[in-house]
Amino acid sequence: MVYRAVLTLASIAGALSFSTACAPAINEPHKPSVLEFENTVRQTLRDPDSAKFRDNYVYPQPDGSFVACGSVNAKNGYGGYTGYRRFIATREVALFDGGTALNVANFDLDWMSRCRDNTPPSYSNASGSPFHSYK
């Protein structure tokens, strides 16, 4: 009888500790899905249904917001794919790599400051890109 009571109490304590360990922290912000940001990118494309995404990640920002960084390939006005271009997206706006030399330099600075976290970079991604790969 005592053995059964101890076993029951141990089971309840284990279940409670498991449920508390799995519960999200109250003050921890919700990390949005990369799909939310892909929709922002799609809204800026000529053919949103043709978008193909790769290497997309969501990064927290110092102000508590989030951005998504990655690459997208989509069809242009002639119906051909343009090739993968890097993007940085918030829920409201998407910025793309390319254009004039000044825009490329500014995009690279934004990419380096916003599209990273404290994880050490890995240079083993398939594209040979010197940017972080978190797989």
Secondary structure, 3 states (H helix, E strand, C coil): CHHHHHHHHHHHHHHHHHHHHHCCCCCCCCCCCHHHHHHHHHHCCCCHHHCEEEEEEEEECCCCCEEEEEEEECECCCCCECCCEEEEECCCCEEECCCCHHHHHHHHHHHHHHCCCCCCCCCCCCCCCCCCCCC
